[in-house]
Amino acid sequence: MKNRLVVFLAAILLVFAGQEAFAQKKQGGKKKESSPYIEGRQKVRQTDYDTIWKFTNFAAKGVHIYYCPFDYTAMGYVTGMRRPEWGELQPAINYMTKVSRTPVLMCAVYAINPAITDNAEREALAAEARGEAIQAINAFDEWKTGCEMHNKMKYQIAEVDYRYWKGSSYLNEPLPDDQIIHVGMLLYFGTKKVALFTDPSEGAREFADIKFFPNDATIADSWYSHIDSVAVYLKNNDRHDVLLIGYADNSGTETYNTALSRQRAVEIKKALMARGVEEVRIEVQARGSEEPIGDNDTYEGRIANNRVAIKIQ
């Protein structure tokens, strides 16, 4: 009888425990979604959050992201020092020096002060901010090359809405006085097992090669509409950069062909920059007479080989 009573009580406890667990599961089954908007001084529009892709576009499993509040506009001064003092960026520099083969993406991040509401003024400040970032990146790249740092590097510039970046602290902290806010730098570190930089052709539009006459780096007028299309595509798809690969036929010396092929790519770069594409987004390579696609013994073949290939990446 005693054993039956124990079993009966245990059964009752199990029933109550099951009901409680079911109730908790039912209550927590639908997770309450918190609003992504910050309510306060200013309501943040949904479009203000769209820049978040800039901070996740290169993230992947195995990629390590490091945020540093380093003011990148000081890059020119720091890299000119005999012994650069990197401040908050020092751990990243140490890592790149120690693990010299890891690929790195360095992203300079800025914001325009939310107190500025005039669109024309904001656009002018954004252009100024991008110019500052380009100067900083160029200074770092020159320093990196001089130090023989062998990391495969790629650079990016991103604008973020300051209210989004600060999150809830935006409501409690005073706005900075600066019109351009230098948020800092984001660094994405790949590993040997992870390719940080995706396949350049993945999901990108393809453009035909731009052809040149033999022994000439002048862009023919007929190609400018094609260059216009490339520039428009890049400006409308700022996740992508462009690689310009110059080629030549084999009629000259290797040194001459390489120089000629580079000049051709540089001319296309200048044309894209004149159409509003930032210099930091354009990479130039020279391959001379390598990888011919036509017969160099014929005029038509040489025309085919004198080209600049456009690779969106």
HUNOR-V339752 format. One record per backbone hydrogen bond with DSSP energy under -0.5 kcal/mol. NH is the residue of the N-H (numbers start at 1). CO is the residue of the C=O. E is the energy in kcal/mol with one decimal. If there is no record, write none. Layout:
nh:co:e
NH:CO:E
NH:CO:E
//
This chain:
nh:co:e
5:1:-2.1
6:2:-2.0
7:3:-2.2
8:4:-2.4
9:5:-2.6
10:6:-2.2
11:7:-2.2
12:8:-2.1
13:9:-2.3
14:10:-2.1
15:11:-2.0
16:12:-2.4
17:13:-2.6
18:14:-2.5
19:15:-2.4
20:16:-2.4
21:17:-2.4
22:18:-2.4
23:19:-2.4
24:20:-2.4
25:21:-2.4
26:22:-2.7
27:23:-2.4
28:24:-2.3
29:25:-0.8
31:29:-0.8
39:37:-0.7
44:38:-0.8
48:45:-1.1
49:46:-1.7
50:47:-0.9
52:49:-1.9
53:50:-1.2
54:51:-1.6
55:52:-1.8
56:53:-1.3
57:53:-2.4
59:56:-0.9
63:60:-2.5
64:189:-2.7
66:187:-2.8
68:185:-2.8
72:70:-1.1
74:71:-2.0
75:72:-2.0
78:74:-2.7
79:75:-2.8
80:76:-0.8
81:78:-1.5
84:81:-0.5
86:84:-0.7
89:86:-2.2
90:87:-1.8
92:89:-0.5
93:89:-2.0
94:90:-2.9
95:91:-2.0
96:92:-2.5
97:93:-2.1
98:94:-2.2
99:95:-3.5
100:98:-0.9
102:99:-1.2
104:152:-2.8
105:188:-2.2
106:104:-0.5
106:154:-2.7
107:105:-0.6
107:186:-3.1
108:106:-0.5
108:156:-2.4
109:107:-0.5
109:184:-2.8
110:158:-2.2
111:181:-2.1
113:179:-2.7
116:113:-2.1
117:115:-0.8
122:118:-2.3
123:119:-2.5
124:120:-2.0
125:121:-2.3
126:122:-2.3
127:123:-2.1
128:124:-1.9
129:125:-2.6
130:126:-2.3
131:127:-1.9
132:128:-2.1
133:129:-2.3
134:130:-2.4
135:131:-2.1
136:132:-2.1
137:133:-2.6
138:134:-2.7
139:135:-2.1
140:136:-2.3
141:137:-2.8
142:138:-2.2
143:139:-2.1
144:140:-3.1
145:141:-2.3
146:142:-2.1
147:143:-1.9
148:145:-1.3
149:144:-2.3
150:148:-0.5
153:151:-0.7
154:104:-1.9
156:106:-2.3
158:108:-2.6
160:110:-2.3
161:48:-0.5
165:161:-2.5
166:162:-2.3
167:163:-1.4
169:166:-1.2
170:167:-1.5
171:168:-1.4
172:169:-0.9
173:169:-1.6
181:111:-3.3
181:179:-0.6
182:180:-0.6
183:109:-0.7
183:181:-1.4
184:109:-1.6
185:68:-3.3
186:107:-2.6
187:66:-2.7
188:105:-2.5
189:64:-3.4
189:187:-0.6
190:103:-2.6
190:188:-0.5
191:194:-0.6
194:191:-0.6
196:194:-0.9
198:196:-0.7
202:199:-1.8
203:201:-0.5
204:201:-1.1
207:310:-0.6
210:308:-2.4
211:209:-0.6
212:303:-0.5
212:306:-2.9
216:213:-1.2
220:218:-0.5
223:220:-2.1
224:221:-1.5
227:223:-2.1
228:224:-2.3
229:225:-1.7
230:226:-1.8
231:227:-2.5
232:228:-2.5
233:229:-2.2
234:230:-2.3
235:231:-2.3
236:232:-1.9
237:233:-1.0
240:237:-2.1
242:281:-2.7
243:311:-3.0
244:242:-0.5
244:283:-3.2
245:243:-0.6
245:309:-2.3
246:244:-0.6
246:285:-2.9
247:307:-2.6
248:288:-2.8
257:253:-2.8
258:254:-2.2
259:255:-2.2
260:256:-2.7
261:257:-2.5
262:258:-2.1
263:259:-2.3
264:260:-2.0
265:261:-1.8
266:262:-2.5
267:263:-2.2
268:264:-1.7
269:265:-2.2
270:266:-2.6
271:267:-1.9
272:268:-2.2
273:269:-2.6
274:270:-2.2
275:271:-0.6
275:272:-0.8
276:273:-1.8
277:272:-2.0
278:276:-0.5
281:278:-1.6
282:279:-1.9
283:242:-2.6
283:281:-0.5
285:244:-2.7
287:246:-2.5
290:287:-2.5
296:294:-0.6
298:295:-1.8
302:298:-2.1
303:299:-2.3
304:300:-1.9
305:301:-1.6
306:302:-1.7
307:305:-1.4
308:210:-1.9
309:245:-2.7
311:243:-2.7
311:309:-0.6
312:310:-0.6
313:241:-2.8
//
